[in-house]
């Protein structure tokens, strides 16, 4: 009697078409999980480094104009935040003595940009949650189908020996094992990337606070110059100077 091989590859080749399709689907899901893990890890690493560099630049900047200049070459969201504040400041140039209203409008704009960046950082991780939640059930479906096929074969051959049904059951149980192999790393990786993303979102929130600090500082200077009898052109270019009121 020829010995039956129970290696995973041989069991895959001997499995029925439905169970084989389930195994292929789970293998693709597992490959996709690790691809997302590598891609997102590299992406989040680059984002963290850029955010750290931008945070240092905004920390050292003394005005919003300097913040815009020093973050111009940074490909993170920092320059977008600064430009949003600068744009709103220019659009509000015809509304004098409205510092609080200007701050509120800038905060609303920056909050929307911050939320959009958070959604962008989470992009792709939802697939991991789906794989982690569904893979065990997909594998269980393959197992149930394989066992049903095995028992149907027993009934057709009228054989009662366990040796007849053992190979089919082993092939079916392999589907459950592959489901766990796909699901467990997906859940672990999803939680890991969620923590990394939360860290990046906290850095973006810090950048928003730094931009608002520069805005508040510029508005404070404007109010001080106005109180001393000078005219300040709100939203002027960075090389403009306040002139004495005529």
C-alpha positions in Angstrom: 0.0 0.0 0.0 1.4 3.4 -1.0 1.9 5.6 2.0 -0.1 8.8 2.1 1.8 12.1 2.3 0.5 14.6 4.8 2.7 17.5 4.0 0.8 20.8 3.5 1.7 21.0 -0.2 0.5 17.4 -0.9 -2.7 18.0 1.1 -3.3 21.1 -0.9 -2.9 19.2 -4.2 -5.2 16.4 -3.0 -7.9 18.7 -1.7 -11.2 19.3 -3.6 -11.7 22.4 -5.8 -13.7 24.3 -3.2 -11.2 23.7 -0.3 -8.4 24.4 -2.7 -9.9 27.8 -3.6 -10.4 28.6 0.1 -6.7 27.8 0.7 -5.6 30.0 -2.2 -7.8 32.9 -0.9 -6.3 32.6 2.6 -2.8 32.5 1.2 -3.4 35.6 -0.8 -4.9 37.3 2.3 -1.8 36.4 4.3 0.5 37.8 1.6 -1.5 41.0 1.4 -1.2 41.3 5.2 2.5 41.3 5.2 2.7 43.5 2.1 0.6 46.2 3.9 2.7 45.8 7.0 5.9 46.5 5.2 4.5 49.3 3.1 2.7 51.1 5.9 5.7 50.7 8.3 8.0 52.4 5.8 5.4 55.1 5.1 4.8 55.9 8.8 8.5 56.0 9.5 9.0 58.6 6.7 6.0 60.6 8.0 7.3 60.6 11.6 10.8 61.8 10.5 9.2 64.6 8.4 6.9 65.7 11.1 9.8 65.8 13.6 11.8 68.0 11.2 8.8 70.3 10.7 8.0 70.5 14.4 11.6 71.6 15.0 11.3 74.3 12.3 8.0 75.7 13.6 9.4 75.6 17.2 12.3 77.8 16.2 10.2 80.1 13.9 9.3 83.5 15.4 6.6 84.5 12.9 4.1 82.7 10.7 6.0 83.9 7.6 9.2 82.3 8.9 7.3 79.2 9.6 6.0 79.1 6.0 9.5 79.7 4.7 11.2 77.0 6.8 8.6 74.3 6.1 8.3 75.0 2.4 10.7 72.1 1.5 9.1 69.7 3.9 6.7 67.3 2.2 4.7 66.7 5.4 1.4 68.4 6.3 3.2 71.1 8.2 3.5 73.5 5.2 -0.2 72.9 4.3 -1.2 73.9 7.9 0.9 77.1 7.7 -0.4 78.0 4.3 -4.0 77.5 5.5 -3.4 79.9 8.4 -1.7 82.4 6.1 -4.5 82.2 3.5 -7.2 82.8 6.1 -5.2 85.7 7.6 -5.1 87.3 4.1 -8.8 86.7 3.5 -9.6 88.4 6.8 -7.5 91.5 6.1 -10.6 93.6 5.6 -12.0 92.6 9.0 -10.1 94.8 11.5 -10.1 94.2 15.3 -11.3 90.6 14.9 -8.5 88.6 16.4 -10.7 86.1 18.2 -12.8 85.5 15.1 -9.7 85.0 13.0 -8.3 82.5 15.4 -11.6 80.6 15.4 -11.7 80.4 11.6 -8.1 79.3 11.4 -8.7 76.6 14.1 -11.7 75.3 12.2 -9.7 75.0 9.0 -6.7 73.4 10.7 -8.9 70.9 12.5 -10.4 69.7 9.1 -6.9 69.4 7.7 -5.8 67.4 10.7 -8.8 65.1 10.4 -8.1 64.5 6.7 -4.4 63.7 7.5 -5.6 61.2 10.1 -7.8 59.5 7.6 -5.0 59.4 5.1 -2.6 57.8 7.6 -5.2 55.1 8.3 -5.7 54.2 4.7 -5.0 50.5 4.0 -5.3 49.4 7.6 -9.0 48.6 7.3 -8.1 45.7 5.0 -6.1 44.2 7.9 -9.2 44.4 10.2 -11.3 42.7 7.5 -8.7 39.9 7.1 -8.4 39.4 10.8 -12.2 39.2 11.3 -13.1 37.0 8.3 -10.2 34.6 7.8 -11.0 32.2 10.6 -14.6 31.8 9.2 -13.4 31.4 5.7 -11.1 28.6 6.9 -13.9 27.1 8.8 -16.0 27.1 5.7 -13.3 25.2 3.9 -13.1 22.7 6.7 -16.8 22.0 6.9 -17.0 21.6 3.1 -14.0 19.2 3.1 -15.5 17.1 5.9 -18.8 17.0 4.2 -17.1 15.8 1.0 -15.2 13.1 3.0 -18.3 11.7 4.6 -20.1 11.7 1.3 -17.2 9.7 -0.1 -17.5 7.2 2.8 -21.3 6.8 2.1 -20.7 6.2 -1.6 -17.9 3.6 -1.1 -19.6 2.0 1.9 -16.3 1.8 3.7 -16.2 2.3 7.4 -12.5 2.4 8.0 -11.1 5.6 9.5 -8.1 5.4 7.1 -10.5 6.1 4.2 -11.7 9.4 5.7 -8.6 10.5 7.5 -6.8 12.1 4.4 -9.9 14.2 3.5 -10.4 15.4 7.1 -6.7 16.3 7.3 -7.0 18.3 4.1 -10.1 20.0 5.4 -8.5 20.9 8.7 -5.6 22.5 6.9 -8.0 25.2 5.7 -8.8 26.1 9.3 -5.0 26.2 10.1 -4.5 28.6 7.1 -7.3 30.8 8.3 -5.6 31.2 11.7 -2.3 31.8 10.0 -3.9 34.6 8.0 -6.0 36.1 10.9 -3.5 36.2 13.8 -0.8 38.3 12.1 -3.4 40.5 10.6 -4.9 41.4 14.0 -1.4 41.9 15.6 -0.2 44.1 12.7 -3.4 46.1 12.7 -3.0 47.0 16.3 0.7 47.8 15.8 -0.1 50.1 12.9 -3.0 51.7 14.8 -0.5 52.7 17.6 2.0 54.1 15.1 -0.8 56.0 13.3 -2.0 57.5 16.6 1.6 58.6 17.3 1.7 60.4 13.9 -1.7 62.0 14.6 -0.4 63.3 17.9 2.5 64.9 16.1 0.1 66.5 13.6 -1.9 67.9 16.5 1.4 69.3 17.9 2.0 71.0 14.6 -1.4 72.6 14.7 -0.8 73.9 18.1 2.6 75.4 17.0 0.9 77.1 14.0 -1.8 78.6 16.2 1.0 79.9 18.6 2.6 81.7 15.6 -0.8 83.1 14.6 -1.4 84.3 18.1 2.0 85.8 18.4 1.6 87.7 15.1 -1.8 89.0 16.1 -0.3 90.1 19.5 2.3 92.1 17.6 -0.3 93.6 15.4 -2.4 94.8 18.3 0.7 96.2 20.1 1.7 98.1 17.0 -1.8 99.4 16.5 -2.0 100.5 20.0 1.2 102.5 19.6 -0.2 104.4 16.7 1.3 102.3 13.8 -0.5 100.8 10.9 -0.1 97.1 10.2 -1.1 95.5 6.9 -2.6 92.2 7.8 -1.4 89.4 5.6 1.4 91.4 4.0 4.5 89.6 2.6 7.2 88.5 4.9 9.6 91.3 3.9 7.1 94.1 4.5 7.5 96.4 7.4 5.0 98.3 9.5 5.1 102.0 8.9 4.2 104.8 11.2 0.6 106.0 11.0 0.1 109.1 9.0 
